[in-house]
Amino acid sequence: MSGTHSVIGAIVVLVSGCSGAGTGTGQSAAPTAATLVPPGYGTLAQAEFTLELVSGALQIQVTPLAESVIRLAAPDTYQRLTGLSALAGESLRSLAQEDSPSLPRVHVQSRPDHHV
């Protein structure tokens, strides 16, 4: 399998794992308000919970937008990612079968320092 196919395969696996589909046991694994860190009390930088994949000049960053993850982020990062999640949720909610789909943020770019 080529490097590009490996990266694409890894993204598919990661995105399906971030989709919030449940535990497979028929019981919801959704955290409750009592178990979540309150908004504004997180301390993580986005880089601490973002998966970065690199293949040659291609760089892909996948950031989960699930509320249970982004509440762990520092206050400014939490506000920014909550806004992104709300925008994505509004545009995709009509297409999804769930009330609140959990989608990741995927950022794809070429690395300027990579020489072919």
C-alpha positions as CSV (number, residue, x, y, z in Angstrom):
1,M,0.0,0.0,0.0
2,S,1.4,3.4,-0.9
3,G,2.1,6.1,1.6
4,T,-0.9,8.2,0.4
5,H,-3.2,5.2,0.7
6,S,-1.9,4.5,4.3
7,V,-2.6,8.1,5.3
8,I,-6.1,8.0,3.8
9,G,-6.8,4.7,5.5
10,A,-5.7,6.1,8.9
11,I,-8.0,9.1,8.4
12,V,-11.0,6.9,7.6
13,V,-10.3,4.9,10.8
14,L,-9.8,8.0,12.9
15,V,-12.9,9.7,11.6
16,S,-15.1,6.7,12.1
17,G,-13.7,6.4,15.7
18,C,-14.6,10.1,16.3
19,S,-18.1,9.8,15.0
20,G,-19.7,9.1,18.3
21,A,-21.4,5.9,17.2
22,G,-21.5,4.5,20.7
23,T,-19.9,1.5,22.4
24,G,-21.5,-1.3,20.3
25,T,-23.2,-2.7,23.3
26,G,-26.5,-0.9,22.7
27,Q,-25.8,1.5,25.6
28,S,-24.9,5.1,25.1
29,A,-21.4,6.1,26.2
30,A,-22.2,9.8,26.0
31,P,-20.9,11.7,29.0
32,T,-23.3,13.6,31.2
33,A,-23.0,17.2,32.3
34,A,-21.9,15.9,35.7
35,T,-18.9,14.1,34.2
36,L,-17.7,16.8,31.9
37,V,-15.1,19.4,32.8
38,P,-17.0,22.8,33.1
39,P,-16.4,25.1,30.1
40,G,-13.5,27.4,30.7
41,Y,-11.7,25.1,33.1
42,G,-9.7,23.1,30.6
43,T,-6.0,23.6,30.2
44,L,-4.9,21.6,27.1
45,A,-3.6,23.3,23.9
46,Q,-5.2,22.1,20.7
47,A,-2.0,20.4,19.7
48,E,-2.3,18.1,22.7
49,F,-5.4,16.4,21.4
50,T,-4.9,16.8,17.6
51,L,-3.7,13.8,15.6
52,E,-1.1,14.8,13.0
53,L,-0.3,12.6,10.0
54,V,2.5,13.3,7.6
55,S,3.3,11.6,4.3
56,G,5.9,13.3,2.2
57,A,4.8,16.9,1.7
58,L,1.3,16.2,2.8
59,Q,0.3,17.1,6.4
60,I,-3.1,16.3,7.8
61,Q,-4.3,17.3,11.3
62,V,-7.5,15.8,12.8
63,T,-9.0,17.4,15.8
64,P,-12.1,15.9,17.5
65,L,-14.9,18.3,18.0
66,A,-16.8,16.2,20.6
67,E,-17.8,18.3,23.5
68,S,-16.3,15.8,25.9
69,V,-12.9,16.4,24.3
70,I,-13.0,20.2,23.6
71,R,-14.0,21.0,27.2
72,L,-10.5,19.8,28.1
73,A,-9.1,22.7,26.0
74,A,-7.9,26.0,27.3
75,P,-10.7,28.6,27.4
76,D,-9.8,30.4,24.2
77,T,-9.4,27.2,22.3
78,Y,-12.6,25.8,23.7
79,Q,-14.5,28.9,22.5
80,R,-13.0,28.7,19.0
81,L,-13.6,24.9,18.6
82,T,-17.2,25.3,20.0
83,G,-17.9,27.8,17.3
84,L,-16.5,25.5,14.6
85,S,-18.5,22.6,16.0
86,A,-21.7,24.7,16.0
87,L,-21.2,25.8,12.3
88,A,-20.5,22.2,11.2
89,G,-23.4,20.9,13.2
90,E,-25.9,23.3,11.8
91,S,-24.9,22.5,8.2
92,L,-24.8,18.8,8.6
93,R,-27.5,18.1,11.2
94,S,-30.1,17.7,8.5
95,L,-28.0,15.1,6.8
96,A,-27.2,13.0,9.9
97,Q,-29.5,10.5,11.5
98,E,-28.3,11.5,15.0
99,D,-29.5,14.7,16.8
100,S,-25.9,15.9,17.5
101,P,-23.3,14.3,15.3
102,S,-19.7,14.5,16.6
103,L,-17.5,15.5,13.7
104,P,-13.7,16.0,13.6
105,R,-12.0,19.1,12.2
106,V,-9.7,18.0,9.4
107,H,-7.0,20.3,8.2
108,V,-5.0,19.3,5.1
109,Q,-1.9,21.2,3.8
110,S,1.4,20.7,2.1
111,R,4.5,21.2,4.2
112,P,6.6,24.2,2.8
113,D,9.8,22.8,4.2
114,H,9.5,19.4,2.3
115,H,11.9,19.2,-0.7
116,V,11.2,16.7,-3.4
